[in-house]
Amino acid sequence: MQIPQSLWAHLSGASLGLGSWIASQHQGVPLLVGINGAQGSGKSTTAELLAITLRQVHGLKTIQCSIDDFYLTHNERVQLARDIHPLLITRGVPGTHDLKLLNDTLNRLMTQGSSETTRVPRFSKALDDRLPINDWETFRGRADVVILEGWCVGTPPQPKTRLKGAINTLEAEEDADGAWRKYVNDALCEGYRSLFDRLDLLVFLKIPDFSAVIEWRGLQEEKLAEKAAHLIGSNIMDAKAIQRFVMHFERLTRWNLETLPLVADLTLEIDRAHRFVKVSG
């Protein structure tokens, strides 16, 4: 899991506490737990540790899913960029996920019989495309807990008045008329809202500020480069590309910091060393 030794005791202890809280909410029917955190905040690691805790400590059949694995394929985003807006070629923002596939997968995970299986998609960020179905994860039976993690999980739409002004150079230069951010916000008002309404619990990992995202995203890319060294055609970003990439998410990341502490069931504040420093909810 590439967790530094200095953080292992802290994160595993936090996972035990979070796992006990979630297990106490389980009443015999499947729970859908959302985990929201900015890029690089540690939400994937938190979700993985939590799933291990729920399985091994509490005996709950648990699977963690990332909303990232439900991106539209590269070709589908190329078409979206042609039809709607060029910025939609870039994966990540609401409107670039296959919500039907995601909802269908959640339905199966939470309703299957003990001998039935569910194929869970996997997306390669290095290749910027969904992997072939033979490379998807197979889950057998019905889950007690499904963890859905992602940077926009649970994000509410913004008021239309908040869309008027650009907040960075990407928006100012490549979305001057606001059409892209309107499309993203409309997606949050529609399909994503009904998806997030399905959540039984929402956990928010609150970062210190947005400046941490660029630093942490760079570290993520270094790890991705190590894993993808053998892949032909891998799409690893340099520092300049990372800075532009995170601008796609700046608006809603800042919005999450403003709104999610008010609506999440549990908010875990983290410092720049990825340590939990405060819990509220």
VENFENKA-V958488 format. One record per residue. RES is the residue in three letters. PHI is phi in radians with two decimals (NA if undefined). PSI is psi in whole degrees, -180 to 180 (NA if undefined). OMEGA is omega in whole degrees, -180 to 180 (none if undefined). Layout:
res = {RES RES}
phi = {PHI PHI}
psi = {PSI PSI}
omega = {OMEGA OMEGA}
//
This chain:
res = {MET GLN ILE PRO GLN SER LEU TRP ALA HIS LEU SER GLY ALA SER LEU GLY LEU GLY SER TRP ILE ALA SER GLN HIS GLN GLY VAL PRO LEU LEU VAL GLY ILE ASN GLY ALA GLN GLY SER GLY LYS SER THR THR ALA GLU LEU LEU ALA ILE THR LEU ARG GLN VAL HIS GLY LEU LYS THR ILE GLN CYS SER ILE ASP ASP PHE TYR LEU THR HIS ASN GLU ARG VAL GLN LEU ALA ARG ASP ILE HIS PRO LEU LEU ILE THR ARG GLY VAL PRO GLY THR HIS ASP LEU LYS LEU LEU ASN ASP THR LEU ASN ARG LEU MET THR GLN GLY SER SER GLU THR THR ARG VAL PRO ARG PHE SER LYS ALA LEU ASP ASP ARG LEU PRO ILE ASN ASP TRP GLU THR PHE ARG GLY ARG ALA ASP VAL VAL ILE LEU GLU GLY TRP CYS VAL GLY THR PRO PRO GLN PRO LYS THR ARG LEU LYS GLY ALA ILE ASN THR LEU GLU ALA GLU GLU ASP ALA ASP GLY ALA TRP ARG LYS TYR VAL ASN ASP ALA LEU CYS GLU GLY TYR ARG SER LEU PHE ASP ARG LEU ASP LEU LEU VAL PHE LEU LYS ILE PRO ASP PHE SER ALA VAL ILE GLU TRP ARG GLY LEU GLN GLU GLU LYS LEU ALA GLU LYS ALA ALA HIS LEU ILE GLY SER ASN ILE MET ASP ALA LYS ALA ILE GLN ARG PHE VAL MET HIS PHE GLU ARG LEU THR ARG TRP ASN LEU GLU THR LEU PRO LEU VAL ALA ASP LEU THR LEU GLU ILE ASP ARG ALA HIS ARG PHE VAL LYS VAL SER GLY}
phi = {NA 1.01 -1.56 -1.00 -0.99 -1.14 -1.78 -1.04 -1.08 -1.11 -1.24 -1.18 -1.14 -1.10 -1.14 -1.09 -1.16 -1.14 -1.11 -1.11 -1.12 -1.19 -1.05 -1.20 -1.54 -1.35 -2.10 1.70 -1.95 -1.01 -1.81 -1.89 -1.93 -1.68 -2.20 -1.89 -2.85 -1.12 -0.98 1.42 -1.31 1.75 -1.16 -1.16 -1.13 -1.04 -1.12 -1.18 -1.09 -1.13 -1.10 -1.07 -1.08 -1.12 -1.28 -1.48 -1.61 -1.90 1.18 -1.72 -1.22 -2.30 -2.32 -1.83 -2.16 -1.86 -1.10 -1.09 -1.32 -1.93 -1.04 -1.05 -1.13 -1.02 -1.13 -1.15 -1.29 -1.06 -1.16 -1.10 -1.12 -1.24 -1.46 -1.99 -2.82 -0.98 -1.19 -1.35 -1.17 -1.49 -1.17 2.27 -1.35 -0.90 1.87 -1.94 -1.94 -1.58 -1.19 -1.14 -1.09 -1.15 -1.12 -1.10 -1.15 -1.05 -1.02 -1.17 -1.04 -1.76 -2.35 -1.15 -1.30 -1.10 -1.75 -1.57 -2.16 -2.19 -1.60 -1.88 -1.05 -2.31 -2.03 -1.69 -1.23 -1.14 -1.64 0.99 -2.77 -1.24 -1.33 -1.03 -1.04 -1.14 -1.72 -1.35 -1.35 -1.94 -2.07 -1.79 1.47 -1.74 -1.39 -1.40 -2.39 -1.97 -1.77 -1.98 -1.97 2.98 -1.19 -1.98 -1.14 1.49 -1.17 -1.43 -1.19 -1.53 -1.04 -1.02 -1.14 -1.36 -1.57 -1.15 -1.69 -1.24 -1.90 -2.73 -1.18 -1.05 -1.15 -1.16 -1.65 -2.01 -2.48 -1.04 -1.57 1.37 -1.15 -1.17 -1.17 -1.18 -1.07 -1.10 -1.18 -1.08 -1.08 -1.14 -1.30 -1.95 -1.05 -1.22 -1.09 -1.19 -1.12 -1.24 -1.14 -1.32 -1.12 -1.48 -2.45 -2.25 -1.94 -1.99 -1.61 -1.61 -1.41 -1.07 -2.96 -1.20 -1.06 -1.17 -1.11 -1.09 -1.08 -1.24 -1.13 -1.10 -1.14 -1.05 -1.16 -1.09 -1.15 -1.10 -1.09 -1.12 -1.25 -1.70 -1.01 -1.58 -1.49 -1.43 1.43 -1.17 -2.04 -1.63 -1.66 -1.56 -1.05 -1.15 -1.15 -1.09 -1.07 -1.20 -1.03 -1.21 -1.11 -1.08 -1.93 -1.08 -0.99 -1.37 -1.14 -1.12 -1.11 -1.06 -1.07 -1.41 -1.88 -1.16 -1.03 -1.49 -2.07 -1.21 -1.25 -2.58 -2.02 -1.95 -1.46 -2.10 -1.66 -1.23 -1.64 1.14 -1.79 -1.31 -2.02 -2.78 -2.17 -2.54 2.60}
psi = {-3 36 125 143 -35 -21 -12 -50 -40 -49 -38 -36 -43 -37 -37 -43 -45 -39 -40 -40 -45 -42 -33 -19 -13 122 30 -13 152 138 136 113 123 141 117 135 147 166 132 2 -16 17 -37 -42 -43 -44 -40 -46 -40 -42 -42 -44 -46 -36 -51 -32 -40 -4 25 128 113 141 138 135 146 136 -21 -28 -5 20 150 152 165 -44 -37 -37 -31 -44 -40 -40 -36 -41 -33 -63 138 -30 -15 -2 -26 124 153 -50 156 135 -11 16 154 90 -31 -45 -41 -49 -40 -40 -45 -43 -44 -44 -30 2 -9 152 169 -26 -2 157 156 131 125 121 155 137 135 112 -30 -37 -10 42 158 140 158 153 -29 -17 4 158 146 127 130 134 -165 134 144 -38 129 123 123 112 151 157 -22 10 122 -1 126 157 156 151 145 -30 -24 -9 -10 -46 141 145 -5 177 -31 -49 -40 -39 -30 -3 48 -34 -3 10 -38 -49 -29 -42 -44 -45 -38 -38 -40 -31 -20 -103 -37 -34 -45 -33 -48 -23 -19 -18 132 -34 145 125 130 122 106 117 163 -45 174 -26 -25 -25 -45 -44 -48 -36 -34 -41 -39 -42 -35 -44 -40 -39 -39 -42 -32 10 -29 -6 133 129 18 151 76 136 145 -178 -41 -42 -37 -43 -42 -40 -48 -19 -26 -26 -2 -45 -53 -25 -45 -38 -40 -43 -31 -38 -36 -32 -20 -21 -19 149 -29 131 125 112 135 148 -175 -14 10 32 139 125 -14 142 134 159 NA}
omega = {177 177 177 -179 -178 -178 -170 -178 -179 -176 179 176 178 180 178 179 180 179 179 179 -179 180 180 180 -177 -177 176 176 -177 176 173 -175 177 174 179 175 180 178 178 -176 -178 -177 179 177 178 -180 -179 178 -180 179 178 180 -178 179 -170 -178 -173 177 -179 179 -168 173 174 178 174 176 178 -179 -180 173 168 178 180 -179 178 178 173 179 178 179 178 -173 -171 -178 -178 -178 -179 172 -177 -179 169 -174 173 -174 179 178 175 -175 178 179 -179 -180 178 180 177 179 -179 -179 -173 -177 -173 173 -173 -178 -178 -178 176 175 -177 -175 173 -178 177 178 178 179 -178 -180 177 179 176 -174 179 179 179 177 176 179 -177 175 -179 179 169 180 171 177 177 -178 178 -175 -179 180 180 -178 176 175 177 170 -176 -180 -179 -176 -170 -175 175 -178 176 -176 178 180 -177 -174 -174 177 -173 -178 177 -176 -179 -179 175 179 180 -179 177 178 178 180 -172 -172 -178 179 180 175 -177 175 179 -176 174 179 176 177 -179 174 -174 -180 -179 178 -174 -178 179 -175 -179 179 -177 179 176 178 177 -177 177 179 179 179 179 -179 -172 -175 -177 -175 176 178 179 -171 -178 -174 171 -174 -179 180 179 -179 178 -178 -176 176 177 -172 -174 -177 -175 175 177 178 177 180 -178 -169 -171 175 -179 -174 -179 177 179 176 178 179 -179 178 -176 176 179 174 176 -176 -180 177 177 179 none}
//
